[in-house]
Amino acid sequence: MTTTTKLPDATRMGAVEVNVLDVERELRFYEGLLGLKRRGTRGDVTDLGLVRLRHTPDAPPRTRGASGLYHMAILVPTRPDLGRAIAHLVRARYPLEGASDHLVSEALYLSDPEGNGIEIYRDRPRDEWRWANGTLHMATEPMDVEGVLSSAGETSWAGMPDGTTMLIDAGALHRNTPFVIDEKPDSLYSAINICSDRCVLWRLWCAILSLMPNSIPCPICW
């Protein structure tokens, strides 16, 4: 008889420790921009709760395809929390790399100044997840950016909200390997998943500026 062990739904990871070359620059990002709270420094390690930064000045630079962290996934409690995070990053003019609807979640993608990938996302309620023959139905579709932003209302960004956790998922913390997204080799979308027919990042800017995205050509995939 086969026995299957299932972790509790509330299971989460602890802090992710990242080797960094320039700890002050990384602190300006994680503490200053993302709003993580510094808990202290011991030796070469600065503790920011969800993330620990280990100052490693002799670490080799990241190269595409090398083994290492692909991205860490930071789970915020609600859709409005995600909306506030998106609006904050766009207003700060920080480079974004994608925004997707995975059916079970909505996710924003970016990288820290040293190229470590980050996903900031919110889960849909589990009673909205769809299953078929024991398999969870997931996909990668453009995020409803306007809907996520409007859910935030008038409340402004005040750092990562209470209840924010790190994802436990083998798909989020894994080897950094390239993969093909599209068969159009001349398209920026095929390289880094920024553009699609309805460019998600352009829609982010248009939503923030209250423009109509369908009436203005996207300058990235134009």
N, C-alpha and C positions, 0 to 999 in steps of 0.2 A: 504494500500500500504506500502511495506517495503522500508525504506530508508537506504542505506548503505553509511557510511562515510569513506572515504579513506584518510589516512594521505599522505602528499606529499612524493614523492620518496626520497627527500633529507633530510627527518626527521632523526635526530640522537639524541642519549642520551647526557646528560651532563656528568660530571665526576662521576665515581663510587667511593664511599667512603668505605674503607676497614679498619676494626679494626685489628691492628697488635700488636704482643707482643714485638718484637724487631725492633724498627723503623730504627735503623742504618743499620741493616742487610737488611731490605726491601729496604732502599734507595740505597744500593749498587746494588741491583737487578734492581729496576725500573729506577733509574737514571744512575747508572754506566754501567749496562749491556744493558737494553732496550733503554737507551738514552732519556728518558723523561726529560723535562726541569723543574727544580724546580722554582716555582713561588713565594714561600714564605711560612712562617710558622706562624700560629696564634694559640696560646695555644698548644693543643695536636695534631693539625692537620697540616700536611705538604702537600701543594698543588703542584701536578706535572702535572697539566693540565687535562689529561684524567683520572687520578687517584688521589684520596686524601687518605693519610695514617693517620689514627687516632690512636695515641699511646694509647693502652689499655692493660697495663701490667697485669691486673687481669682478662682478658678475658679467658674463658675456652678453652682448646685446641680443635682443630677440630677433630671430630670423623666421620668415614664413616657412611653415612645414616642419619646424623643429618640435621636438617633444616639449610639452609644457602646458600651462594653463590656457584653455581656449577662452572660456569666460566664466565669471562668477555670476550667480543670479540672485539678485536682491528682491525679496518678496515684500511689497507694501500691502497693508491690510485691505485697502478699498480702491475702487475705481477713481473716486475723487482724489485720493492720495497720488495715484499715478498721473492724473491730469495736472495736479499742482507741480509735480516733478518735471513733467514735459514742458509746461509753460515757463518754469524757472530756468531750465537749461536753454530753451530757445531764446529767452530774453537775455541770458548771459552770453549768447552767441557761441555756445560750446558746440563743436562738431558732433553731429549725430550720424549714426550709421544705418539705422533701420527702425521700423516700427511695424509690428506684425500682430495679427490676430491668429492665435493657435487653437481657437474654439474653446479650449479649456482655460485659456489665459489671454491677456493682452500684454505685449512686451515692447519695451524701448531698448535699443542697442546703441552702445557707445564704447569708447576705450579710454583708459586713463592716459596721462601724458607719456607714459612709457610703453603704451601699446597693449596693456592687459585688458582683455575684453570684459565688459560689464553688461548685464541685462537687468533692467529695472522693470518689474512686472507686477500684475495683480492676477490672482486666480478668480475665475468665475466660481460661483457656488457649486459644490459638488453635485447637487441635485439637478444641475443644468448640464452636466457632462453626459455625453452620449456613448453608449457601449454597444458593441455588436459581437456576439459570440465570444465574449470575454476579452475583446480588444477595445481599448479606448480610442474613440474617433478624434484625431487631431489633424491639423493642417497648418499651412503657413499662408495667410491671406493678408491683404492690406488692413491695417488698423483703421477703425472708424475714429480718426483723429478728432474731428469736430465733436463727436459724442463724448469722447474721453475728456477733452478740454472743458466742455460745457458742464460735465458732471462736477467739476471742481467748484462751481459757483464763484462767489466773490472772495472766498477765503484764500489768502496769500500763502506762499511757501514759507515754512518755518523749520526747514531741515527734515531729515528722515523721521517719520512719525513713530510714536510708540507702537510697539507690536511688529515693527519691521524685522524680518528674519532672513537667514540665508537659506537658499534652496538646497534640499537634498535630492539629487537626481544625477544619475551617471551621465546623462546627456548634457549637463551644464558644466561640470568640472571634468574635462577630459583632454586628450591629446590635441595639440594645436595642429590640425592638418587642413590643407586646402581642399575645396570641393567645388564641383561645377554646379552653378545655379541656373544657367541659361545657355542655350545653344547659339546665342548671338555673340561671337567673340569680340566684336568691335564695341559692344555695349558696356558701359560702366556697370550696369546691373549684373552682367555675367561675372564681374570680378569681385564686387563687394556688396551686392544685394542692396544697393541704395535706390535704384530707380525701377519702376514698373510702368505700365501704361498709365496708371494713376499714381504718379510719383508721391510716395508717402511723405518724404521730407519736404517737398514743395507744399503739400497740403498742410503740413505742420506750420510753415511760415504763413501761408495764406489764412489759416484759422486764427493765428495769433493777431495778424494784421486786419482781420475781418474782410479779406478779399475773397473773390470767387475763383477757386482754383481751376475750374474748367474753362474760364475765359482768358487765362493768362498762360502762355506756354512755359513749361518747366525749363529753367536755364541749365539744369543738369543733364537731362536726357533730350533736350531740344535738338 
